[in-house]
C-alpha cells in the first residue's frame, strides 16, 4: 500500500512539474512577444506620424536588432522544446564521441570566441564515448556554452571537461566570468529569476536554462550549477551510463 502511495505521489509531483514548466514557458512567450512587438508597433507609428526624426530612428536600430535577436532565440528555444512534445517522443540513444561534441561546439562558437578572445579547452579522455540522445545533448551543451561565452570577460578561458563518476558520464562547462550571486543561484530555474546582461551587452530571455533542465530530465540525468559572483560558473551534466 505504501509503495503504491509513493508511486502515485511521484507521478503527481512529475505532473505538477510539467504543468509548472509549461505555464512558465507560456508566460515568458506571452510577455516577451507583447513587449517586443508592441515596441515595434510604437516605433513604426512614430515614423509614420513623423514624431521621431530619421536620426533618432537610426540611433534605435542597434536596440531593435538586439530585441529581434532575443525574440528569434525565444522562438528557436521554444521550437526545440515543442519537438519533444508531439506524439510519443522517445530519446534515441546513440554512441557519441566526446571529443566530437567539443569540436562541434568549438566550430559553432569560433566567431564568438574570437570576438571576445576566449580560449576553449578540452579536459578529459580524448578517446571517450558516451551513449545518449545526440539532439537533446547538443542542445543542452550549446545553451550552457552560450552562457559561458556570454558571461566571460575578454581574454578568459572556458573549459569543457569530461569524466566518469559513480557509473555516470559527467560533462562540465567551466568559465571564470561574472558568476551568479548566491541569492539568485538557488532560484536559477525559476521563471521569476532575473535575466542578466552579458559582458558585451548580450541579452537573453532566461528561457534556455529552463528548457535545458527539462531536456536533461528527458535524458534521465541531472544538472548541477556551482557559481559565485565574480568567480565564474561550472555547469555539470550527469548522465547515466547506458
Phi and psi restraints in degrees (value plus and minus 20) as a CYANA .aco file:
   2 UNK   PHI     -81.8   -41.8
   2 UNK   PSI     -58.4   -18.4
   3 UNK   PHI     -82.9   -42.9
   3 UNK   PSI     -59.8   -19.8
   4 UNK   PHI     -86.0   -46.0
   4 UNK   PSI     -62.2   -22.2
   5 UNK   PHI     -83.1   -43.1
   5 UNK   PSI     -63.3   -23.3
   6 UNK   PHI     -83.2   -43.2
   6 UNK   PSI     -59.2   -19.2
   7 UNK   PHI     -85.0   -45.0
   7 UNK   PSI     -62.7   -22.7
   8 UNK   PHI     -85.1   -45.1
   8 UNK   PSI     -59.2   -19.2
   9 UNK   PHI     -82.3   -42.3
   9 UNK   PSI     -61.3   -21.3
  10 UNK   PHI     -83.9   -43.9
  10 UNK   PSI     -59.8   -19.8
  11 UNK   PHI     -85.7   -45.7
  11 UNK   PSI     -60.5   -20.5
  12 UNK   PHI     -83.3   -43.3
  12 UNK   PSI     -64.2   -24.2
  13 UNK   PHI     -83.4   -43.4
  13 UNK   PSI     -58.7   -18.7
  14 UNK   PHI     -84.7   -44.7
  14 UNK   PSI     -63.3   -23.3
  15 UNK   PHI     -84.3   -44.3
  15 UNK   PSI     -61.7   -21.7
  16 UNK   PHI     -82.3   -42.3
  16 UNK   PSI     -60.4   -20.4
  17 UNK   PHI     -83.1   -43.1
  17 UNK   PSI     -64.3   -24.3
  18 UNK   PHI     -84.6   -44.6
  18 UNK   PSI     -60.9   -20.9
  19 UNK   PHI     -84.8   -44.8
  19 UNK   PSI     -64.6   -24.6
  20 UNK   PHI     -82.6   -42.6
  20 UNK   PSI     -59.5   -19.5
  21 UNK   PHI     -83.6   -43.6
  21 UNK   PSI     -67.5   -27.5
  22 UNK   PHI     -86.2   -46.2
  22 UNK   PSI     -61.0   -21.0
  23 UNK   PHI     -83.5   -43.5
  23 UNK   PSI     -60.3   -20.3
  24 UNK   PHI     -85.3   -45.3
  24 UNK   PSI     -60.8   -20.8
  25 UNK   PHI     -82.4   -42.4
  25 UNK   PSI     -66.5   -26.5
  26 UNK   PHI     -81.7   -41.7
  26 UNK   PSI     -60.6   -20.6
  27 UNK   PHI     -83.0   -43.0
  27 UNK   PSI     -64.2   -24.2
  28 UNK   PHI     -83.5   -43.5
  28 UNK   PSI     -67.1   -27.1
  29 UNK   PHI     -81.4   -41.4
  29 UNK   PSI     -63.5   -23.5
  30 UNK   PHI     -84.4   -44.4
  30 UNK   PSI     -67.1   -27.1
  31 UNK   PHI     -84.0   -44.0
  31 UNK   PSI     -69.2   -29.2
  32 UNK   PHI     -88.3   -48.3
  32 UNK   PSI     -57.3   -17.3
  33 UNK   PHI     -84.2   -44.2
  33 UNK   PSI     -64.7   -24.7
  34 UNK   PHI     -82.6   -42.6
  34 UNK   PSI     -63.3   -23.3
  35 UNK   PHI     -86.9   -46.9
  35 UNK   PSI     -68.6   -28.6
  36 UNK   PHI     -88.9   -48.9
  36 UNK   PSI     -71.0   -31.0
  37 UNK   PHI     -89.8   -49.8
  37 UNK   PSI     -49.6    -9.6
  38 UNK   PHI     -83.5   -43.5
  38 UNK   PSI     -61.2   -21.2
  39 UNK   PHI     -85.0   -45.0
  39 UNK   PSI     -60.0   -20.0
  40 UNK   PHI     -80.0   -40.0
  40 UNK   PSI     -65.6   -25.6
  41 UNK   PHI     -83.1   -43.1
  41 UNK   PSI     -62.5   -22.5
  42 UNK   PHI     -81.6   -41.6
  42 UNK   PSI     -60.5   -20.5
  43 UNK   PHI     -87.9   -47.9
  43 UNK   PSI     -62.8   -22.8
  44 UNK   PHI     -82.6   -42.6
  44 UNK   PSI     -63.6   -23.6
  45 UNK   PHI     -83.3   -43.3
  45 UNK   PSI     -57.8   -17.8
  46 UNK   PHI     -84.8   -44.8
  46 UNK   PSI     -59.4   -19.4
  47 UNK   PHI     -87.4   -47.4
  47 UNK   PSI     -63.7   -23.7
  48 UNK   PHI     -82.2   -42.2
  48 UNK   PSI     -60.3   -20.3
  49 UNK   PHI    -109.1   -69.1
  49 UNK   PSI     -19.6    20.4
  50 UNK   PHI      37.0    77.0
  50 UNK   PSI      16.2    56.2
  51 UNK   PHI    -112.4   -72.4
  51 UNK   PSI     -19.4    20.6
  52 UNK   PHI    -153.9  -113.9
  52 UNK   PSI     117.2   157.2
  53 UNK   PHI     -98.1   -58.1
  53 UNK   PSI     140.0   180.0
  54 UNK   PHI     -81.3   -41.3
  54 UNK   PSI     -56.7   -16.7
  55 UNK   PHI     -81.8   -41.8
  55 UNK   PSI     -66.3   -26.3
  56 UNK   PHI     -87.4   -47.4
  56 UNK   PSI     -54.7   -14.7
  57 UNK   PHI     -81.0   -41.0
  57 UNK   PSI     -67.3   -27.3
  58 UNK   PHI     -88.2   -48.2
  58 UNK   PSI     -47.1    -7.1
  59 UNK   PHI     -86.7   -46.7
  59 UNK   PSI     -47.1    -7.1
  60 UNK   PHI    -104.8   -64.8
  60 UNK   PSI     -31.3     8.7
  61 UNK   PHI     -77.4   -37.4
  61 UNK   PSI     -61.3   -21.3
  62 UNK   PHI     -79.2   -39.2
  62 UNK   PSI     -59.2   -19.2
  63 UNK   PHI     -89.0   -49.0
  63 UNK   PSI     -58.5   -18.5
  64 UNK   PHI     -81.6   -41.6
  64 UNK   PSI     -63.0   -23.0
  65 UNK   PHI     -81.8   -41.8
  65 UNK   PSI     -63.3   -23.3
  66 UNK   PHI     -82.3   -42.3
  66 UNK   PSI     -63.3   -23.3
  67 UNK   PHI     -83.9   -43.9
  67 UNK   PSI     -59.5   -19.5
  68 UNK   PHI     -85.3   -45.3
  68 UNK   PSI     -61.0   -21.0
  69 UNK   PHI     -83.7   -43.7
  69 UNK   PSI     -60.0   -20.0
  70 UNK   PHI     -85.3   -45.3
  70 UNK   PSI     -62.0   -22.0
  71 UNK   PHI     -87.1   -47.1
  71 UNK   PSI     -59.3   -19.3
  72 UNK   PHI     -82.6   -42.6
  72 UNK   PSI     -60.7   -20.7
  73 UNK   PHI     -83.5   -43.5
  73 UNK   PSI     -58.6   -18.6
  74 UNK   PHI     -80.8   -40.8
  74 UNK   PSI     -65.2   -25.2
  75 UNK   PHI     -83.2   -43.2
  75 UNK   PSI     -64.0   -24.0
  76 UNK   PHI     -84.2   -44.2
  76 UNK   PSI     -62.8   -22.8
  77 UNK   PHI     -84.2   -44.2
  77 UNK   PSI     -62.9   -22.9
  78 UNK   PHI     -84.5   -44.5
  78 UNK   PSI     -60.2   -20.2
  79 UNK   PHI     -83.0   -43.0
  79 UNK   PSI     -61.4   -21.4
  80 UNK   PHI     -80.8   -40.8
  80 UNK   PSI     -62.2   -22.2
  81 UNK   PHI     -88.6   -48.6
  81 UNK   PSI     -61.6   -21.6
  82 UNK   PHI     -79.9   -39.9
  82 UNK   PSI     -51.6   -11.6
  83 UNK   PHI     -81.8   -41.8
  83 UNK   PSI     -44.4    -4.4
  84 UNK   PHI    -108.4   -68.4
  84 UNK   PSI     -22.2    17.8
  85 UNK   PHI    -126.0   -86.0
  85 UNK   PSI     -28.9    11.1
  86 UNK   PHI    -108.0   -68.0
  86 UNK   PSI     112.6   152.6
  87 UNK   PHI      39.6    79.6
  87 UNK   PSI    -171.2  -131.2
  88 UNK   PHI    -113.9   -73.9
  88 UNK   PSI      60.1   100.1
  89 UNK   PHI     -88.3   -48.3
  89 UNK   PSI     111.2   151.2
  90 UNK   PHI    -152.8  -112.8
  90 UNK   PSI     121.4   161.4
  91 UNK   PHI     -89.3   -49.3
  91 UNK   PSI     132.7   172.7
  92 UNK   PHI    -138.4   -98.4
  92 UNK   PSI      67.0   107.0
  93 UNK   PHI     -86.1   -46.1
  93 UNK   PSI     108.8   148.8
  94 UNK   PHI    -155.5  -115.5
  94 UNK   PSI     139.6   179.6
  95 UNK   PHI     -98.4   -58.4
  95 UNK   PSI     106.0   146.0
  96 UNK   PHI    -146.0  -106.0
  96 UNK   PSI     111.2   151.2
  97 UNK   PHI     -99.6   -59.6
  97 UNK   PSI     105.5   145.5
  98 UNK   PHI     -81.4   -41.4
  98 UNK   PSI     -61.0   -21.0
  99 UNK   PHI     -83.2   -43.2
  99 UNK   PSI     -49.4    -9.4
 100 UNK   PHI     -83.8   -43.8
 100 UNK   PSI     -59.2   -19.2
 101 UNK   PHI     -83.2   -43.2
 101 UNK   PSI     -64.0   -24.0
 102 UNK   PHI     -80.8   -40.8
 102 UNK   PSI     -68.4   -28.4
 103 UNK   PHI     -85.6   -45.6
 103 UNK   PSI     -55.3   -15.3
 104 UNK   PHI     -80.0   -40.0
 104 UNK   PSI     -66.5   -26.5
 105 UNK   PHI     -90.1   -50.1
 105 UNK   PSI     -59.4   -19.4
 106 UNK   PHI     -79.4   -39.4
 106 UNK   PSI     -62.3   -22.3
 107 UNK   PHI     -90.9   -50.9
 107 UNK   PSI     -64.1   -24.1
 108 UNK   PHI     -83.8   -43.8
 108 UNK   PSI     -55.1   -15.1
 109 UNK   PHI    -122.7   -82.7
 109 UNK   PSI      -6.5    33.5
 110 UNK   PHI     -73.8   -33.8
 110 UNK   PSI     -66.2   -26.2
 111 UNK   PHI     -85.5   -45.5
 111 UNK   PSI     -64.9   -24.9
 112 UNK   PHI     -87.8   -47.8
 112 UNK   PSI     -58.3   -18.3
 113 UNK   PHI     -84.4   -44.4
 113 UNK   PSI     -61.5   -21.5
 114 UNK   PHI     -87.1   -47.1
 114 UNK   PSI     -59.4   -19.4
 115 UNK   PHI     -79.2   -39.2
 115 UNK   PSI     -57.0   -17.0
 116 UNK   PHI    -120.7   -80.7
 116 UNK   PSI     -16.5    23.5
 117 UNK   PHI      36.0    76.0
 117 UNK   PSI      26.0    66.0
 118 UNK   PHI    -117.4   -77.4
 118 UNK   PSI     121.9   161.9
 119 UNK   PHI    -122.1   -82.1
 119 UNK   PSI     112.4   152.4
 120 UNK   PHI    -132.7   -92.7
 120 UNK   PSI      96.1   136.1
 121 UNK   PHI    -136.9   -96.9
 121 UNK   PSI     130.8   170.8
 122 UNK   PHI    -127.4   -87.4
 122 UNK   PSI     115.7   155.7
 123 UNK   PHI    -148.1  -108.1
 123 UNK   PSI     106.2   146.2
 124 UNK   PHI     118.1   158.1
 124 UNK   PSI    -190.6  -150.6
 125 UNK   PHI     -94.6   -54.6
 125 UNK   PSI      96.5   136.5
 126 UNK   PHI     -88.5   -48.5
 126 UNK   PSI     -36.0     4.0
 127 UNK   PHI    -125.2   -85.2
 127 UNK   PSI     -10.4    29.6
 128 UNK   PHI     -92.2   -52.2
 128 UNK   PSI     127.2   167.2
 129 UNK   PHI    -145.6  -105.6
 129 UNK   PSI     135.7   175.7
 130 UNK   PHI    -159.8  -119.8
 130 UNK   PSI     142.6   182.6
 131 UNK   PHI    -141.8  -101.8
 131 UNK   PSI      97.0   137.0
 132 UNK   PHI    -186.9  -146.9
 132 UNK   PSI    -195.2  -155.2
 133 UNK   PHI     -99.3   -59.3
 133 UNK   PSI      97.7   137.7
 134 UNK   PHI     -85.2   -45.2
 134 UNK   PSI     -63.7   -23.7
 135 UNK   PHI     -77.6   -37.6
 135 UNK   PSI     -69.9   -29.9
 136 UNK   PHI     -88.6   -48.6
 136 UNK   PSI     -62.8   -22.8
 137 UNK   PHI     -85.2   -45.2
 137 UNK   PSI     -61.5   -21.5
 138 UNK   PHI     -84.1   -44.1
 138 UNK   PSI     -58.1   -18.1
 139 UNK   PHI     -82.0   -42.0
 139 UNK   PSI     -67.4   -27.4
 140 UNK   PHI     -78.6   -38.6
 140 UNK   PSI     -70.3   -30.3
 141 UNK   PHI     -87.1   -47.1
 141 UNK   PSI     -55.5   -15.5
 142 UNK   PHI     -80.0   -40.0
 142 UNK   PSI     -66.0   -26.0
 143 UNK   PHI     -90.2   -50.2
 143 UNK   PSI     -55.4   -15.4
 144 UNK   PHI     -87.4   -47.4
 144 UNK   PSI     -64.6   -24.6
 145 UNK   PHI     -86.5   -46.5
 145 UNK   PSI     -56.9   -16.9
 146 UNK   PHI     -77.5   -37.5
 146 UNK   PSI     -62.7   -22.7
 147 UNK   PHI     -87.2   -47.2
 147 UNK   PSI     -59.4   -19.4
 148 UNK   PHI     -81.3   -41.3
 148 UNK   PSI     -62.7   -22.7
 149 UNK   PHI     -86.5   -46.5
 149 UNK   PSI     -63.8   -23.8
 150 UNK   PHI     -79.8   -39.8
 150 UNK   PSI     -60.5   -20.5
 151 UNK   PHI    -121.9   -81.9
 151 UNK   PSI      -9.5    30.5
 152 UNK   PHI    -111.9   -71.9
 152 UNK   PSI     129.6   169.6
 153 UNK   PHI    -110.4   -70.4
 153 UNK   PSI     132.2   172.2
 154 UNK   PHI     -71.6   -31.6
 154 UNK   PSI     117.1   157.1
 155 UNK   PHI      68.9   108.9
 155 UNK   PSI     -22.8    17.2
 156 UNK   PHI    -106.3   -66.3
 156 UNK   PSI     152.8   192.8
 157 UNK   PHI    -129.3   -89.3
 157 UNK   PSI     127.1   167.1
 158 UNK   PHI    -144.2  -104.2
 158 UNK   PSI     112.2   152.2
 159 UNK   PHI    -132.9   -92.9
 159 UNK   PSI     113.0   153.0
 160 UNK   PHI    -125.7   -85.7
 160 UNK   PSI      91.5   131.5
 161 UNK   PHI    -135.3   -95.3
 161 UNK   PSI     123.2   163.2
 162 UNK   PHI    -154.8  -114.8
 162 UNK   PSI     115.1   155.1
 163 UNK   PHI    -178.4  -138.4
 163 UNK   PSI     151.3   191.3
 164 UNK   PHI    -133.3   -93.3
 164 UNK   PSI     125.8   165.8
 165 UNK   PHI    -175.6  -135.6
 165 UNK   PSI     106.7   146.7
 166 UNK   PHI      31.4    71.4
 166 UNK   PSI      26.7    66.7
 167 UNK   PHI      40.7    80.7
 167 UNK   PSI      12.9    52.9
 168 UNK   PHI    -148.9  -108.9
 168 UNK   PSI     127.0   167.0
 169 UNK   PHI    -107.5   -67.5
 169 UNK   PSI     110.1   150.1
 170 UNK   PHI    -141.1  -101.1
 170 UNK   PSI     103.2   143.2
 171 UNK   PHI    -138.3   -98.3
 171 UNK   PSI     107.3   147.3
 172 UNK   PHI    -144.5  -104.5
 172 UNK   PSI     122.4   162.4
 173 UNK   PHI    -135.9   -95.9
 173 UNK   PSI      99.1   139.1
 174 UNK   PHI    -140.9  -100.9
 174 UNK   PSI     107.7   147.7
 175 UNK   PHI    -145.2  -105.2
 175 UNK   PSI     151.1   191.1
 176 UNK   PHI    -138.4   -98.4
 176 UNK   PSI      11.0    51.0
 177 UNK   PHI    -102.7   -62.7
 177 UNK   PSI    -165.9  -125.9
 178 UNK   PHI     -87.5   -47.5
 178 UNK   PSI     -47.6    -7.6
 179 UNK   PHI      51.5    91.5
 179 UNK   PSI     158.9   198.9
 180 UNK   PHI    -146.7  -106.7
 180 UNK   PSI     110.0   150.0
 181 UNK   PHI     -84.8   -44.8
 181 UNK   PSI     132.1   172.1
 182 UNK   PHI     -76.5   -36.5
 182 UNK   PSI     -59.3   -19.3
 183 UNK   PHI     -89.0   -49.0
 183 UNK   PSI     -42.9    -2.9
 184 UNK   PHI    -114.0   -74.0
 184 UNK   PSI     -49.2    -9.2
 185 UNK   PHI     -81.8   -41.8
 185 UNK   PSI     -59.7   -19.7
 186 UNK   PHI     -86.9   -46.9
 186 UNK   PSI     -40.0     0.0
 187 UNK   PHI    -136.2   -96.2
 187 UNK   PSI       4.2    44.2
 188 UNK   PHI     -81.1   -41.1
 188 UNK   PSI     -48.6    -8.6
 189 UNK   PHI    -117.7   -77.7
 189 UNK   PSI     -17.1    22.9
 190 UNK   PHI     -99.5   -59.5
 190 UNK   PSI     139.0   179.0
 191 UNK   PHI    -106.0   -66.0
 191 UNK   PSI     -28.0    12.0
 192 UNK   PHI    -123.1   -83.1
 192 UNK   PSI     -10.7    29.3
 193 UNK   PHI     -92.0   -52.0
 193 UNK   PSI     117.3   157.3
 194 UNK   PHI     -85.8   -45.8
 194 UNK   PSI     134.3   174.3
 195 UNK   PHI    -119.3   -79.3
 195 UNK   PSI     109.0   149.0
 196 UNK   PHI    -118.6   -78.6
 196 UNK   PSI     135.2   175.2
 197 UNK   PHI    -114.0   -74.0
 197 UNK   PSI     119.2   159.2
 198 UNK   PHI     -89.7   -49.7
 198 UNK   PSI     152.4   192.4
 199 UNK   PHI     -90.1   -50.1
 199 UNK   PSI     -33.4     6.6
 200 UNK   PHI    -135.9   -95.9
 200 UNK   PSI       2.7    42.7
 201 UNK   PHI      64.0   104.0
 201 UNK   PSI      -9.9    30.1
 202 UNK   PHI     -84.4   -44.4
 202 UNK   PSI     124.4   164.4
 203 UNK   PHI    -140.6  -100.6
 203 UNK   PSI     143.4   183.4
 204 UNK   PHI    -175.8  -135.8
 204 UNK   PSI    -198.4  -158.4
 205 UNK   PHI    -131.6   -91.6
 205 UNK   PSI     -20.9    19.1
 206 UNK   PHI      55.1    95.1
 206 UNK   PSI      -8.5    31.5
 207 UNK   PHI    -106.5   -66.5
 207 UNK   PSI     -53.9   -13.9
 208 UNK   PHI     -75.7   -35.7
 208 UNK   PSI     -65.8   -25.8
 209 UNK   PHI     -85.4   -45.4
 209 UNK   PSI     -51.7   -11.7
 210 UNK   PHI     -84.7   -44.7
 210 UNK   PSI     -62.7   -22.7
 211 UNK   PHI     -90.8   -50.8
 211 UNK   PSI     -56.1   -16.1
 212 UNK   PHI     -76.8   -36.8
 212 UNK   PSI     -68.4   -28.4
 213 UNK   PHI     -81.8   -41.8
 213 UNK   PSI     -60.1   -20.1
 214 UNK   PHI     -83.5   -43.5
 214 UNK   PSI     -62.8   -22.8
 215 UNK   PHI     -88.2   -48.2
 215 UNK   PSI     -58.1   -18.1
 216 UNK   PHI     -82.8   -42.8
 216 UNK   PSI     -56.9   -16.9
 217 UNK   PHI     -84.5   -44.5
 217 UNK   PSI     -59.3   -19.3
 218 UNK   PHI     -82.5   -42.5
 218 UNK   PSI     -49.3    -9.3
 219 UNK   PHI    -105.2   -65.2
 219 UNK   PSI     -14.5    25.5
 220 UNK   PHI      42.4    82.4
 220 UNK   PSI      10.7    50.7
 221 UNK   PHI    -135.1   -95.1
 221 UNK   PSI    -189.3  -149.3
 222 UNK   PHI    -156.2  -116.2
 222 UNK   PSI     135.4   175.4
 223 UNK   PHI    -143.1  -103.1
 223 UNK   PSI     119.3   159.3
 224 UNK   PHI    -153.3  -113.3
 224 UNK   PSI     113.6   153.6
 225 UNK   PHI    -140.6  -100.6
 225 UNK   PSI     104.3   144.3
 226 UNK   PHI    -135.7   -95.7
 226 UNK   PSI     105.0   145.0
 227 UNK   PHI    -179.3  -139.3
 227 UNK   PSI     134.4   174.4
 228 UNK   PHI    -168.4  -128.4
 228 UNK   PSI     130.1   170.1
 229 UNK   PHI     -78.9   -38.9
 229 UNK   PSI     109.6   149.6
 230 UNK   PHI      49.9    89.9
 230 UNK   PSI     -11.8    28.2
 231 UNK   PHI    -144.0  -104.0
 231 UNK   PSI      -5.7    34.3
 232 UNK   PHI      64.1   104.1
 232 UNK   PSI    -199.9  -159.9
 233 UNK   PHI    -161.0  -121.0
 233 UNK   PSI     121.2   161.2
 234 UNK   PHI    -142.4  -102.4
 234 UNK   PSI      98.2   138.2
 235 UNK   PHI    -130.3   -90.3
 235 UNK   PSI     102.3   142.3
 236 UNK   PHI    -139.3   -99.3
 236 UNK   PSI     116.8   156.8
 237 UNK   PHI    -130.5   -90.5
 237 UNK   PSI     105.5   145.5
 238 UNK   PHI    -128.9   -88.9
 238 UNK   PSI      96.6   136.6
 239 UNK   PHI    -139.5   -99.5
 239 UNK   PSI     114.4   154.4
 240 UNK   PHI     -87.2   -47.2
 240 UNK   PSI     119.7   159.7
 241 UNK   PHI     -89.8   -49.8
 241 UNK   PSI     113.1   153.1
